[in-house]
Amino acid sequence: MREKKNASLQKAGSGTVDAFLGKVAGLRRVDAAGGRGRLFFAMDATASRQPTWAQARDIQSEMFSAAADNLEVQLGFYRGRDEFKVSKWLREAVRLQRAMLAVDCLGGYTQIGRMLRYAAEQHRQERIHAIVFIGDAVEEPVDELCHLAGELGLLNLPLFIFHEGGNPQAVMAFEQMARLSGGACCPFDLSSPEQLRRLLGAVAAFASGGRKALTNYADDKGGSARLLLASLNRS
């Protein structure tokens, strides 16, 4: 019975995977020195994000698990009045968790543009394979953010945005930014931490091993990972 069920899942997902493989040709990962994937993990740490910050902190280890010890992650966050900070490049989940434990969310306006400019600058110095951004609001000129996202697309640096909340203006901006960068945009909420876990793992798989690793991860995990593939195909 279990074999029959697994076969049905694979058959149901094959069309999505095939379509994604065609789209992701432009996202083919270019290896950095040593072949290790590099992922910039950017988060909105303003006051409204406190509950989800704690959730992401607790499940971020999935990124390292999905990447099979072949990933470096840098944490970046903004909060308060004009505060934007980044960590060192990290190779262990426990070190990333410690970095996140040291951060308290603090009210302030979004600084998404600043985050995108930083990532592009770092990418020009040493290749970054993907950006993950988790947020719930956009308080900056959307045209400027889309222009920056388009520059990321030219640099072959996809932006994967996972957003919470139902603000239609923010959702529209996030979707356009992800599409222009060659990445994808997916919603999540506090009621489904497993969904965010799988989404983070899917992007980490891509950053560490390209389209083959992402496809394998989606086949194994299903659910939200396949949702990410479908979103990439639409972008």
N, C-alpha and C positions, 0 to 999 in steps of 0.2 A: 504493500500500500504506500509506504514512504517513497519507494522508487518511482511509482506512478505519479505521486504528487510532485516530486522534484522535476520529473520530465515535463509535466504540465507547466510548471513555473518557467522552465527554460524555454519552452515553446512560446509562452505568452510574452517573454521578454526579448526574444530574438529580433523582432522587428525594430524595437527601440534601440537595441545595441547596434544593429547593422546601420541604422540611420545615423547614430551617433558617430560611428567609426568614419563615416564619410565626412561629417562636419568637423571632426577633431583633427583631420589631416593638417589643417592650418594651426593646430595647437601642439604639433609634435614637439616634444620636449627636447631641448638642446642641452646636453650634459655640461655641467660645470666641472671645474677641476676636481678630480677624484670621483666623479660620477654621483656624488651625493646630492639629493634634492634639497632645495632651499625654498621655504615657505614663509611669507610675511603674514603674521596673524594679528590683524588690526581690529581694535574694538572701541566702540563708543563707551566711555566710562562716566558719562554724565549721570545725574541723580536717577533718572527714570530707568536706568539699566541695572540697578543694584541687584534685583532678584535673578536676572539672567546672567549677570557677571558671575555670581556664585555657581550657577548651573554650569556655565561653560568651563569654569575653573575645575569643576569636579569631573568633567567628562573629556577634557582636552587630550587625555592620554591615548584616546582612540587614534589620534593623528599619528602618533609614534608606532602604535600597534599595526596600523594599516600599512605603514611604510617599511616595515621589517628592518629596522635599524639603519635605514638609508635616508634619513631626513634631518635637516637643521631647521629650526624654527626661531624666528625673532618676534617677540611680542611688541606691539606698538599700541598706545592708547592716548586718547585726549579726554580732558575733563576740565572743570573749573574755568577760570579766566585765562585763556590763552596758554594752557598747559598741554604739551605734547611730549611724550617720552617713549623711548624704546629700550629694550633689553639687549644684552649680548645675544649672539647666535647660540642657540642651545640644542643639545643632542639628546637630552633625557627628559621624559615627561615630568619627573619629580622636580627638576630645576625650573621648568616652565610654571608648574603649579606654585612653587615658592614665589616666583616673580609676581604671579597673579594675586597671591595671598597678601602681598605687601601693598596692594592698591585698594583704596576705598573710593567708591563712586562719589562724584562731587558735581553739583549743578553747574551748568554752563551751556554755551552754544556749541553746535557741531563744528568740527574742524576737518571735514572729510577731504577738502581740497589740499590742505596741508599734508595730510596723510598720503594722498596719491602722489603729490610732488616728491615727497621723501622716498617713497617706494621706487619711483622712476629713477631718481638720482642714484639710489643704491644699486638698482638693476644695471645701470650703465657702468658701474664700477666692477660689479661681480654678479653674474646672472642670478636672478630670482625666478623660480619656475611658476609660482602662483601667489596670489594675494587672497586671503580670506578676510572679509570684513563683516562684523556682526554689529547691527545697529537698529534703531527704530525711528529715526527722525532725520530730516534734511532741512537745515536752516541757512543754506547758502544758495547763491544763484545757480539754478540747475544747468543753464547753458554752459557756465564755466566748468562745472563738474563733468558734464558730458564731453567737453573739449579735452579735459585731462584724461578721461577714460579712453577717448579715442586715441590719444597719444600712447597709452598703455597697449592698445591694440596694435599699433604700429611697431611697438617694441616686442611684440609677441609675449606680453605679460598679462595673462587673463586674470580678471577680477571676479571672485566668487562671493556674492553677497547673500547673507542669510539674515532676513529681517523679521522682526516681530511687530505686533501692533497692526492696526488696520487703516492707518492714515493713507488715503488714496494718493495724495500728492507725493508722499515719500515713496510709496510703492512704485509709482510711475517713474520717479527719478532713479530709483535703484535698478529697475528693470532696464531702463535706457543705458545707464552706466555699464551694467554687466554686458549687455549686448554689444556696445561699442568697443569694449575691451576684448571681446571674444570669449568672455566667461559666461556665467549663468547666475540667476537670482532665484532663491527659493525662500518661502516663508517657514517659520517655525513658531512654536509657542511653549509656554512653561508646562503645559499639560503633557508634553511629549518629549522628554529629554532624550529618549532613544533616537528620535528623528534627527536631532541636532548631532548626536554622537555619530550617526551613520553619514551625515552630510560632511562633517569634518573629516571623517575617515576617507570618504571618497575623494576629496580634494587632495588630501595628503598622499593617497595612492597615486593620483595623477602627477603630483609634484615629484614624487620619488621614482616613478617608473613609467610615466607617460600613459598613453591611451590603453596599452595592453593591461597595465596594472589596474587602471580605473575600471576597465571592462570586467576584469576578473573579480574585483572587489564588489561591483554591482551584482554580478551573477551570484556571488556568495551571500551578500547581505540582503539584496532585493530592496523593497520598500522605498525609503527616502533616497537611497543611492541611485535607484533607477529613475526617481523623480528628477534628480540632478542631471542625469543623462538626457532625459526628455527635454529639460530646460535648455541644455546646451544645444540640442538639435534645433530648437526654435529660435535661438539667438542668431 
